[in-house]
Each structure stands twice: as C-alpha cells, then as structure tokens.
C-alpha cells in the first residue's frame, strides 16, 4: 500500500509541485509582511507555513475572519496562523487566500488603531 502511494507521488511529481507552490506561497506571504507591520515572521517548509502576528488578539481575529471567508487556517501558539493546504493546491487558490488575508489584516489594523484611540 505504501509503495503504491510513493509510486503515485513520484508519477504525478507531487513533491516538485509542493516545492514550487510552497515557495510561491512563502513569497506572497513575505510580500504581505512588508505591507503589514503586524506580521512578525513567516516561516515554513513546503506547504507547512506559519505566519506569526504581533498579538494573540490579532491572530484570533485573523483566524476567525479567514474561516468566515471560507479559507481554513489554524491558530497555534497563540500568535501563529498556520497554513497547511492540500498538496494539489494551485497558485490561483494561494492568490485568493493571500488577497483575503490582506483584507483581513488591513481590517484588523484599523480595528486595533480605533481601539487604541478610544483608550
């Protein structure tokens, strides 16, 4: 059974695809990091990627909003949003997720700024 899986992975060049789209995903998230100061770090390997935010509240809000938009993410270690998409993900799916994330982070920053002014 395991040999069949390995044969399919090799035949379909899944590892090559994972590396290619994983690199692309990391690049897109690093671009967001330059745009949004709330992103402290982006790290990962292949399609296992984590994005650390500057606060647990921001991570919680991003997690909830992404789920509402239909993009499944996980929140780990209080401040980390983890992406673990399927191996068959395509660049267009990554682009959609990154656009959603950009909107959510912008809204989160606005909310934080408004809350800071009202204190």
C-alpha positions in Angstrom: 0.0 0.0 0.0 2.7 2.5 1.0 4.6 1.6 -2.2 1.6 2.5 -4.3 1.4 5.9 -2.6 5.0 6.5 -3.3 4.6 5.5 -6.9 1.7 7.9 -7.4 3.6 10.7 -5.7 6.6 10.1 -8.0 4.5 9.6 -11.1 2.5 12.8 -10.5 5.6 14.8 -9.5 3.8 15.9 -6.3 7.0 16.8 -4.4 8.1 19.1 -7.2 4.7 20.7 -7.2 4.7 21.1 -3.4 8.1 22.8 -3.5 7.1 25.1 -6.3 3.7 26.3 -4.9 5.2 26.3 -1.3 7.9 28.7 -2.5 5.3 30.8 -4.2 3.1 30.9 -1.1 6.1 31.9 1.1 7.0 34.7 -1.4 3.4 36.0 -1.3 3.2 36.0 2.5 6.6 37.7 2.7 5.2 40.5 0.4 2.3 40.8 2.9 4.8 41.0 5.7 6.4 44.1 4.1 2.9 45.6 3.8 1.5 44.8 7.2 3.6 45.6 10.3 1.6 43.2 12.4 3.3 40.3 10.7 6.4 39.4 12.7 7.6 36.4 10.8 6.8 34.0 8.0 8.4 30.6 8.2 7.9 27.1 6.9 8.9 24.3 4.6 7.0 23.2 1.5 3.3 23.8 2.2 3.6 23.8 6.0 3.8 27.5 6.6 3.3 29.6 9.8 2.8 33.4 10.0 3.5 34.9 13.3 1.5 38.0 14.3 2.3 40.7 16.9 -0.5 39.7 19.3 -2.8 36.8 20.2 -5.9 39.1 19.7 -4.8 39.8 16.1 -4.2 36.1 15.4 -7.6 35.2 16.9 -9.3 37.8 14.7 -7.4 36.8 11.6 -8.2 33.1 12.3 -12.0 33.8 12.7 -12.2 36.1 9.7 -10.4 33.7 7.4 -12.8 30.9 8.4 -15.8 33.2 7.7 -14.3 33.8 4.2 -14.0 30.1 3.6 -10.3 29.7 3.9 -9.3 27.1 6.5 -6.3 28.1 8.7 -5.2 27.0 12.1 -4.1 29.2 15.0 -1.2 27.8 17.0 1.0 29.1 19.8 -1.5 32.0 20.4 0.1 34.3 17.8 0.8 32.0 14.8 -1.6 31.4 11.9 -0.7 28.0 10.3 -1.4 27.2 6.7 -1.4 23.5 5.7 -3.2 23.3 2.3 -3.6 20.1 0.4 -0.7 19.1 -1.9 -2.8 19.7 -5.0 -3.3 23.4 -4.3 -2.8 25.7 -7.3 -1.4 29.2 -7.4 -4.9 30.7 -8.0 -6.0 29.2 -4.7 -3.0 30.8 -3.0 -3.7 34.1 -4.6 -7.3 34.0 -3.3 -6.1 33.2 0.2 -3.4 35.9 0.2 -6.0 38.5 -1.1 -8.4 37.5 1.7 -5.5 37.7 4.2 -4.5 41.1 3.0 -8.1 42.4 3.5 -8.4 40.8 7.0 -5.0 42.2 8.1 -6.0 45.7 6.9 -9.3 45.5 8.8 -7.5 44.1 11.9 -5.1 47.0 11.8 -7.9 49.5 11.5 -9.8 47.9 14.4 -6.6 47.9 16.6 -6.0 51.6 15.7 -9.5 52.6 16.5 -9.4 50.7 19.8 -6.1 52.4 20.7 -7.5 55.9 20.1 -10.6 55.3 22.2 -8.5 54.4 25.3 
